[in-house]
Amino acid sequence: MAKISITFPDGAKKQHDKGSTALEIIKKDIGEGLARAALAAKLDDELIDLTTPINKSGKLTILTFKDKEGKEVFWHSASHLMTQAILRLFKTQNIGLGVGSAIDDGFYQDYDIKELHPDDLPKIEAEMKKIVNEKQDITQKDVPKKEALEFYKKDPYKTELANAVPDKKVSMYSQGEFNNLCKGPHVPNTSYIKAFKLMKIAGAYWRGDSDKNMLTRVYGIAFPDKKELKEYLHLLEEAEKRNHRKIGRKMDLFSFHEEAPGMPFFHNKGTFIFNKLVEYVSGIMRSRDYEINKTPLILSKSLWHESGHWDHYKDNMYFTKIDDRDFAVKPMNCPGNVLIFKTKTHSYRELPIRAGEFGLVHRHELSGVLNGLFRVRCFTQDDAHVFCMEEQVEHEIKDLIDFADVVYKRFGFEYHVELSTKPEKAMGDPKLWDLAEGTLKKVLKELNMEYKINEGDGAFYGPKIDFHLKDALGRSWQCGTIQLDFSMPEKFDLNYEGKDGKKHRPVMLHRTILGSVERFMGIITEHFAGRFPLWLAPVQAVILTVADRFNGYAEEVKTIMEENGLRVEFDSRAESVSYKVREAQLQEIPLIITIGEKEEKAKTLTIRTLDGKLYPNSKITELVDKVLENVEKKAIKINL
């Protein structure tokens, strides 16, 4: 029998019979453990089913639930499981099947069915469990498009999808009585999907077009075992307690209004936190020799053509006319800082020029994806653009990575990095892209930083290093980015005078650390569950008295604390102390100071922190010193 050569990720090579499946190869060469965990495979760069016959030599990668692509295969298979269950339960109806897919956290499927309600979800889950227990094989076959169109002649959505396939044949998957137009891959059989939960029902327009039919979208989550599902549902409960929108309302930090959809309104306390974040990052920038610029919100349409944003980003931009000329509200800060660079001739002695800007940008996001401070239509990017010589690039990237490391550790974040490479619609010379990607890889290697490759997710003008933060609940948030750009200096004809007296082209680095101040504020609100460190807390302490006769001493304490720069409130309402303590705790005020007869006589304080610790007999001067020391160190935890 003809042989094929299979190369494993560690470089090992083994010979196998032509037509062997990935599952057979795993069992023979690796073992039953991986075979049980395997969900799909990749032959070179092609995703395949574990049961697909392999007829050519290549590199074989096994995908499990630990892999991003493995999760996507698993969740896509779960969407098929859900659809089969729904078709069984609603078999008397002519259900049109829209798009179904894996998403970041689970899966969804769209249905043209009006009678589906949240109360139906438990019934659907029960039917899904039956199908899992039936252990139905999931198989793939290519069928003539004509045959598929005949099969879907009563389903306008699948008919449209089938017609869009350019080939004469289309891929179909079957499990039991259920057949679906799908390119796959999928898990081998339904028993793999052992634990799942249908989360919610929502509306979704076909193809995302509001002029087309509104379909019913069902969202779900699935895991290979019940323990992981239980942990995930617990995480959701904890995340809901930390929901930054709820905390924002409770603490009076920010709000949203229909008069400006997707655009946050920061209240006094929220503005304080916002400004503190800007002040913190600005301080580091000053210490690292940055200039901080401010560029206009509206710039000429011609500039966006020149920068390339018009061709790559115009669908996400807002436009206006001024004096019969076309202008656009900026979605990014880069072109404005490029214009500042061009205002004078630069010498090589000036480089690198590190130009920062906390610039307000606007991007048109669809209303359905808006999500508190996490997804908005206007936000402030903590941008910087580093103009440097080619031989300075590696040093500057290392400096930016160190900058990010300092900031993230300040908030107690662990993080990992991903290298995002050339996208399909990229701008510039392919050779420069290769150079840029190679440079980023070299720097990461020299710093001994582990990283993942995120194929095709770079900016349209250059590859990038993205920072993904891990919060207190273990969730991942993409925040900072470092983008290496050889293209924009070319498009804007940027120059500097070199040692030889001739003009040379600078390299441009784009970077953010927080990402956007608004989104980062949402992230840390959930990370700290509203219990901000003392240096960030809008109100650091509240003073409560057990009776009005102690208000005079409370006012003295408040004055001393305020004179030392502390942010203090005095709750003098005629309520019980327990009530006022509870109110302060709901406002997440870090220090709750109680004053009664004992404290007034001894000129002391009783201090309660949000973690329930009590510090009786505290001296006011000692408290002030401790708080100031805590603020100076920007400590995460209060140390009294």
C-alpha positions in Angstrom: 0.0 0.0 0.0 1.2 3.6 -0.8 2.7 5.4 2.1 2.6 9.0 3.3 5.0 10.9 5.6 3.5 12.5 8.6 5.5 15.2 10.4 4.5 16.0 14.0 4.9 19.4 15.7 8.1 18.3 17.5 9.7 17.6 14.1 9.4 13.8 14.3 8.4 12.0 11.1 6.5 8.7 10.7 5.3 6.7 7.7 1.7 5.7 7.5 -0.6 4.0 5.0 -2.2 6.4 2.5 -5.8 7.0 3.6 -5.1 6.7 7.3 -7.1 9.1 9.5 -5.7 11.5 12.1 -7.4 9.5 14.8 -5.8 6.3 13.7 -2.4 8.0 13.5 -2.8 9.4 17.0 -3.7 6.0 18.5 -0.7 4.4 16.8 2.0 7.0 17.3 1.0 9.0 20.4 -1.5 7.2 22.6 -5.0 6.8 23.8 -4.8 9.8 26.1 -4.4 12.3 23.2 -6.9 10.3 21.2 -9.6 10.8 23.8 -8.8 14.6 24.1 -8.5 15.2 20.3 -11.4 17.1 18.6 -10.0 17.8 15.1 -6.7 18.1 13.3 -4.7 20.4 11.0 -2.8 19.0 8.0 -0.3 21.7 7.3 -2.7 24.8 7.4 -5.9 22.9 6.5 -8.4 22.0 9.3 -9.7 18.5 8.9 -12.0 16.0 10.7 -10.3 13.3 12.8 -12.0 10.8 10.5 -10.9 12.3 7.2 -8.7 10.0 5.2 -5.2 11.6 4.7 -3.9 11.0 1.2 -0.8 13.3 1.2 2.2 13.9 3.3 2.3 16.9 5.6 2.6 18.3 9.1 -0.1 17.0 11.4 -1.3 19.0 14.4 -3.8 17.6 16.8 -6.4 20.1 18.2 -7.9 19.7 21.7 -10.2 21.9 23.7 -7.1 23.7 25.0 -6.5 25.1 21.5 -8.5 28.1 20.2 -9.3 26.3 16.9 -10.2 23.2 18.9 -12.7 25.1 20.9 -14.2 26.6 17.7 -14.6 23.1 16.3 -16.2 21.8 19.5 -18.6 24.8 19.8 -19.5 24.6 16.1 -20.4 21.0 16.6 -22.5 22.0 19.6 -24.5 24.4 17.4 -25.3 21.4 15.1 -26.4 19.4 18.2 -28.7 22.2 19.3 -30.1 22.6 15.8 -30.9 18.9 15.5 -32.7 19.0 18.9 -34.7 22.1 17.8 -35.7 20.4 14.5 -36.9 17.4 16.4 -39.0 19.4 18.9 -40.5 21.7 16.3 -40.8 19.1 13.5 -44.3 20.3 12.5 -42.9 23.7 11.4 -40.9 24.7 8.4 -37.8 26.1 10.1 -35.4 28.2 8.0 -31.8 27.8 9.1 -29.6 30.9 9.1 -26.0 31.1 10.1 -24.5 29.2 13.0 -21.0 29.6 14.3 -18.6 29.4 17.2 -17.9 32.7 18.9 -15.5 33.8 21.6 -17.5 32.2 24.4 -19.6 29.4 22.9 -21.8 29.3 19.9 -25.0 30.5 18.3 -27.5 29.5 15.5 -30.1 31.6 13.8 -33.6 30.2 13.0 -36.6 31.6 11.2 -39.0 30.6 13.9 -41.1 33.0 15.8 -42.5 30.5 18.4 -39.2 29.9 20.1 -39.1 31.4 23.7 -36.6 31.3 26.6 -39.0 28.8 28.4 -38.2 26.3 25.6 -34.4 26.2 26.4 -34.7 23.5 29.1 -36.7 21.3 26.7 -34.1 21.8 23.9 -31.3 20.9 26.4 -33.1 17.7 27.3 -33.4 16.7 23.7 -29.7 17.5 23.1 -28.8 15.1 26.0 -30.8 12.4 24.2 -28.8 12.9 21.0 -25.5 12.9 22.9 -26.5 9.6 24.5 -27.3 8.2 21.0 -23.7 8.7 20.1 -24.5 9.6 16.5 -21.6 9.6 14.1 -20.9 13.0 12.5 -19.9 12.4 8.9 -19.0 14.6 5.9 -19.6 14.3 2.2 -19.3 16.5 -0.8 -22.6 16.6 -2.8 -23.4 18.3 -6.1 -24.6 21.8 -5.6 -27.7 21.0 -7.6 -28.6 18.2 -5.1 -28.0 20.5 -2.2 -30.3 23.2 -3.7 -33.0 20.6 -4.2 -32.6 19.5 -0.6 -33.0 23.1 0.6 -35.6 24.3 -1.8 -38.0 25.2 1.1 -35.2 27.0 3.0 -34.4 30.4 1.4 -31.4 31.0 3.8 -29.6 27.7 3.0 -30.4 28.2 -0.7 -28.7 31.6 -0.6 -25.7 30.1 1.2 -25.4 27.2 -1.2 -25.7 29.4 -4.2 -22.8 31.5 -2.8 -20.4 28.5 -2.9 -18.3 28.9 -6.1 -17.6 25.2 -6.6 -19.9 22.7 -8.3 -20.0 20.6 -5.1 -20.8 21.7 -1.5 -19.8 20.2 1.8 -22.6 18.6 3.9 -22.5 17.1 7.4 -24.9 14.5 8.7 -25.7 13.2 12.2 -28.6 10.9 12.4 -31.6 12.4 10.5 -30.0 15.9 10.5 -28.1 17.1 7.4 -26.5 20.5 7.2 -24.6 22.6 4.6 -21.3 23.2 6.4 -17.6 23.2 5.6 -16.7 21.8 9.1 -14.7 20.3 10.6 -16.6 18.7 13.5 -16.0 16.2 16.3 -16.4 12.5 15.3 -19.7 11.9 17.1 -22.3 13.6 19.4 -21.1 11.9 22.6 -18.1 14.2 22.6 -20.3 17.1 23.7 -20.9 16.0 27.3 -21.8 19.3 29.0 -23.7 22.4 27.7 -26.0 25.2 28.6 -28.2 27.3 26.4 -27.8 30.8 27.6 -30.2 33.2 25.9 -32.4 34.1 22.9 -32.0 37.3 20.9 -33.0 38.7 17.5 -30.6 38.9 14.6 -31.2 40.2 11.1 -30.3 37.8 8.2 -26.8 38.8 7.0 -26.8 41.6 9.6 -28.9 43.7 7.3 -31.8 45.6 8.9 -33.7 45.5 5.6 -33.9 41.7 5.8 -35.8 39.2 7.9 -35.4 39.2 11.7 -34.3 35.7 12.8 -34.3 34.1 16.2 -30.7 33.6 17.5 -30.0 31.1 20.3 -26.7 31.3 22.2 -25.1 28.5 24.1 -21.9 27.2 25.7 -20.4 23.7 25.8 -17.5 21.8 27.4 -16.1 18.3 27.2 -17.0 17.7 30.8 -19.5 18.8 33.4 -16.8 20.2 35.8 -15.7 22.8 33.2 -19.3 23.8 32.6 -19.9 24.2 36.3 -16.7 26.3 36.7 -17.8 28.5 33.7 -21.3 29.1 35.1 -19.7 30.1 38.4 -17.4 32.5 36.6 -20.4 34.0 34.9 -22.1 34.6 38.3 -18.9 36.2 39.6 -18.6 38.3 36.4 -22.2 39.5 36.8 -21.4 40.7 40.3 -18.5 42.6 38.9 -20.4 44.0 35.9 -18.9 47.4 35.3 -22.2 48.9 34.1 -23.9 48.0 37.4 -20.9 49.2 39.4 -20.8 52.4 37.3 -24.4 53.1 38.2 -24.0 52.1 41.8 -20.9 54.3 42.3 -22.1 57.1 40.1 -19.2 56.8 37.7 -20.7 57.1 34.2 -23.9 56.7 32.3 -25.2 56.2 28.7 -28.0 58.2 27.0 -30.0 57.7 23.8 -29.1 61.3 22.8 -25.6 59.9 22.1 -25.8 56.1 21.6 -22.6 54.3 22.5 -20.9 57.4 23.9 -20.2 57.4 27.6 -21.0 60.3 29.9 -18.5 60.4 32.8 -19.8 61.8 36.1 -17.6 63.6 38.6 -16.3 60.4 40.3 -15.8 58.6 37.0 -14.0 61.6 35.6 -11.6 61.5 38.5 -10.6 57.9 37.8 -10.3 58.6 34.1 -8.0 61.6 34.8 -5.9 59.6 37.3 -5.3 56.9 34.6 -4.2 59.6 32.1 -2.1 61.3 34.8 -0.4 58.0 35.7 0.5 57.0 32.1 1.5 60.6 31.2 3.9 60.6 34.1 5.7 57.5 32.8 5.7 59.1 29.3 7.4 62.2 30.6 10.0 60.1 32.4 10.7 58.3 29.1 11.2 61.5 27.1 7.9 61.7 25.3 6.3 64.8 24.0 2.5 64.9 24.4 0.5 66.4 21.6 -3.1 67.2 20.9 -4.6 67.0 17.4 -8.0 68.1 16.0 -11.0 65.8 16.1 -12.0 66.6 12.5 -9.6 66.3 9.6 -9.9 66.7 5.8 -11.1 63.7 3.7 -8.0 64.1 1.6 -5.8 63.3 4.6 -7.6 60.0 5.2 -7.1 59.1 1.5 -3.4 59.8 1.9 -3.1 57.7 5.1 -4.9 54.7 3.6 -7.7 54.8 6.2 -10.2 55.8 3.5 -9.7 52.6 1.6 -9.5 50.3 4.7 -11.7 52.0 7.3 -14.3 54.4 5.7 -17.3 52.2 6.7 -16.4 52.8 10.4 -16.0 56.6 10.0 -18.2 59.6 10.5 -18.3 62.5 8.0 -19.2 66.1 7.8 -18.9 69.1 5.4 -17.2 72.4 6.3 -17.1 75.3 3.8 -18.1 72.9 1.0 -15.2 70.6 1.8 -15.5 67.0 2.9 -14.1 66.2 6.4 -14.0 63.1 8.6 -14.1 62.6 12.4 -10.9 60.8 13.2 -11.1 57.1 13.9 -7.3 57.1 14.7 -4.7 59.6 15.8 -1.8 58.6 13.5 -2.3 61.1 10.7 -2.5 64.1 13.0 0.8 63.2 14.6 2.3 62.7 11.2 1.4 66.2 10.3 3.1 67.5 13.4 6.2 65.6 12.5 6.2 67.2 9.1 6.1 70.8 10.4 9.9 71.0 10.5 13.0 69.3 9.2 14.4 66.7 11.6 18.0 65.6 12.1 19.1 62.0 13.0 20.2 63.6 16.3 16.6 64.2 17.3 15.5 60.6 16.7 13.8 58.8 18.2 10.9 61.2 18.5 8.3 59.7 20.9 5.0 61.6 20.2 2.1 60.8 22.6 -1.5 61.8 22.5 -4.6 61.0 24.5 -6.8 61.5 21.5 -10.5 61.2 21.3 -11.5 59.0 18.3 -14.9 58.0 16.9 -15.7 54.7 15.2 -19.1 53.7 14.0 -19.9 50.4 15.8 -23.2 48.6 15.1 -25.7 49.1 17.9 -25.9 45.4 18.5 -22.2 45.1 19.6 -22.2 48.1 21.9 -21.3 47.0 25.4 -20.8 49.5 28.2 -17.3 50.9 28.3 -16.0 47.8 26.5 -17.4 48.6 23.1 -18.2 52.3 22.4 -18.4 54.7 19.5 -16.1 57.3 21.0 -13.1 56.6 23.1 -9.7 58.1 24.2 -6.7 56.2 22.9 -3.5 56.5 24.9 -1.6 56.7 21.6 2.0 57.3 20.9 3.9 57.3 17.6 7.6 56.7 17.7 9.6 58.1 14.7 13.0 56.5 14.6 15.8 55.2 12.4 15.8 51.6 11.3 18.7 50.8 13.5 16.8 52.1 16.5 13.7 50.0 16.0 14.6 47.0 18.1 15.6 49.2 21.1 12.4 51.2 20.9 10.2 48.1 20.7 12.0 46.7 23.8 11.4 50.0 25.6 7.7 49.9 24.7 7.4 46.3 25.9 9.0 47.4 29.2 6.6 50.4 29.4 3.6 48.0 29.0 5.1 45.6 31.6 5.4 48.4 34.2 1.8 49.6 33.7 0.2 46.1 33.8 2.1 45.0 36.9 0.9 48.2 38.6 -2.7 46.9 38.4 -1.7 43.3 39.2 -2.3 42.0 35.7 -0.6 38.9 34.3 -0.5 39.0 30.5 0.6 37.1 27.4 1.5 38.5 24.0 0.4 37.6 20.5 2.1 38.5 17.2 -0.5 39.5 14.6 0.6 39.2 11.0 -0.2 40.6 7.6 -4.0 40.8 7.0 -5.6 40.0 3.7 -6.2 43.7 2.8 -2.8 45.1 3.7 -1.1 48.2 2.5 2.6 48.5 1.4 5.4 46.5 0.0 5.3 42.8 0.9 9.1 42.9 1.5 8.6 45.5 4.1 5.9 43.4 5.7 8.4 40.5 5.9 11.0 42.8 7.4 8.6 44.1 10.0 7.3 40.7 11.0 10.8 39.4 11.2 11.9 42.3 13.4 9.1 41.8 15.9 9.8 38.1 16.1 13.5 38.8 16.7 12.8 41.2 19.6 10.4 38.8 21.3 13.0 36.0 21.0 15.7 38.2 22.4 13.5 39.1 25.4 12.7 35.4 25.9 9.0 36.2 25.6 6.6 33.4 24.7 4.0 34.5 22.1 1.3 33.1 19.9 1.0 33.8 16.2 -2.3 35.5 15.3 -2.3 35.0 11.5 -3.8 37.8 9.4 -4.9 40.0 12.3 -2.3 42.8 11.9 -3.2 46.4 11.2 -3.6 47.3 7.5 -0.3 49.2 7.6 1.9 46.8 9.7 2.2 43.7 11.9 1.8 44.2 15.7 2.4 42.8 19.1 -0.8 42.6 21.2 -0.9 42.4 25.0 -3.7 40.2 26.5 -4.3 40.9 30.2 -5.6 38.3 32.6 -8.0 39.7 35.2 -9.0 38.6 38.7 -11.5 36.1 37.2 -9.0 34.7 34.7 -10.6 36.4 31.7 -8.4 37.7 28.9 -8.6 41.3 27.6 -6.7 42.6 24.6 -5.4 46.0 25.6 -2.0 47.3 24.5 -0.5 47.0 21.1 2.8 47.8 19.4 2.6 48.2 15.6 5.6 48.4 13.3 4.9 50.5 10.3 7.1 51.1 7.2 4.2 52.1 5.0 2.8 55.3 6.4 6.2 57.1 6.4 6.3 56.2 2.7 2.8 57.4 2.0 3.4 60.7 3.8 6.9 61.1 2.4 8.4 61.5 5.9 12.1 62.3 6.0 15.0 63.1 8.4 18.5 64.3 7.6 21.0 61.5 8.2 24.7 61.7 9.2 25.6 61.8 5.6 23.5 65.0 5.0 21.0 63.1 2.9 17.3 62.5 3.4 16.3 59.2 4.9 12.9 57.6 5.6 12.1 57.1 9.3 10.3 54.0 10.7 7.0 54.6 12.6 5.9 52.7 15.6 2.3 53.0 16.8 1.5 52.0 20.3 -1.1 52.0 23.0 -0.7 50.7 26.6 -4.2 51.0 28.1 -5.7 50.6 24.6 -8.5 53.1 25.3 -8.9 54.8 28.6 -12.6 54.1 28.7 -12.2 50.3 28.0 -9.3 50.0 30.5 -11.5 51.7 33.1 -14.2 49.2 32.5 -11.7 46.3 32.8 -10.2 47.5 36.1 -13.7 48.3 37.5 -14.5 44.5 37.0 -10.9 43.4 38.0 -11.2 45.2 41.3 -15.0 44.7 41.6 -15.3 48.5 42.1 -12.9 48.3 45.1 -10.3 50.6 43.5 -6.8 51.0 45.1 -6.6 54.1 47.3 -4.7 56.1 44.7 -7.6 55.6 42.2 -10.6 55.7 44.6 -12.7 58.8 44.0 -13.5 58.9 47.7 -10.8 57.4 49.9 -12.6 57.6 53.3 -16.0 58.4 54.8 -16.5 59.6 58.4 -19.5 58.4 60.3 -20.6 59.5 63.8 -22.7 57.5 66.2 -24.5 60.7 67.4 -24.7 64.3 66.3 -22.7 65.5 69.4 -19.6 64.0 67.9 -19.9 65.9 64.6 -17.5 68.6 65.8 -14.6 66.1 66.2 -15.6 64.5 62.9 -15.2 67.8 61.1 -11.8 68.3 62.7 -10.7 64.9 61.4 -12.1 65.7 57.9 -10.2 69.0 57.8 -6.9 67.4 58.8 -7.3 64.7 56.2 -8.3 67.2 53.4 -5.4 69.5 54.3 -3.1 66.5 53.6 -4.7 66.0 50.2 -7.0 63.1 51.0 -10.4 62.7 49.5 -12.9 62.4 52.4 -16.7 62.7 52.9 -18.6 63.1 56.2 -21.9 61.3 56.3 -23.8 63.4 58.9 -27.3 62.0 58.1 -29.6 61.1 61.0 -29.3 57.3 60.2 -28.0 54.4 62.2 -24.3 53.7 62.0 -24.9 50.2 60.6 -27.1 51.7 57.8 -24.4 54.3 57.0 -21.7 51.6 57.0 -23.7 49.5 54.6 -24.2 52.6 52.3 -20.4 53.2 52.3 -19.7 49.6 51.5 -22.1 49.7 48.6 -20.2 52.8 47.3 -17.0 50.7 47.7 -15.3 53.4 49.8 -12.0 51.9 51.0 -11.8 53.4 54.5 -14.9 53.8 56.8 -14.1 55.8 59.9 -16.4 55.6 62.9 -16.4 58.2 65.6 -18.1 57.9 69.0 -17.5 58.9 72.6 -14.5 56.7 73.0 -12.8 58.0 69.9 -13.6 61.7 70.7 -12.1 61.4 74.3 -9.0 59.6 73.2 -8.7 61.6 69.9 -8.5 58.4 68.0 -10.5 56.7 65.2 -12.0 53.3 64.5 -11.3 52.3 60.9 -13.0 49.6 58.9 -11.8 48.4 55.5 -13.9 46.7 52.8 -12.4 43.3 53.5 -13.9 43.5 57.0 -10.8 44.3 59.0 -11.1 46.7 62.0 -8.4 49.1 63.2 -9.5 50.6 66.6 -7.6 53.2 68.5 -5.9 54.6 65.3 -4.2 58.0 65.4 -5.3 60.5 62.8 -1.6 61.4 61.9 -0.7 57.7 61.5 -3.7 57.1 59.3 -2.8 60.1 57.1 0.8 58.9 56.8 -0.3 55.4 55.9 -2.7 56.5 53.3 -0.1 58.9 51.7 2.5 56.1 51.7 -0.1 53.8 50.0 -0.9 56.4 47.4 2.7 57.2 46.8 3.5 53.6 46.1 0.3 53.1 44.1 -0.3 50.0 46.1 -3.1 47.6 45.1 -3.9 46.5 48.7 -4.4 48.8 51.7 -1.7 48.4 54.3 -2.6 50.1 57.6 
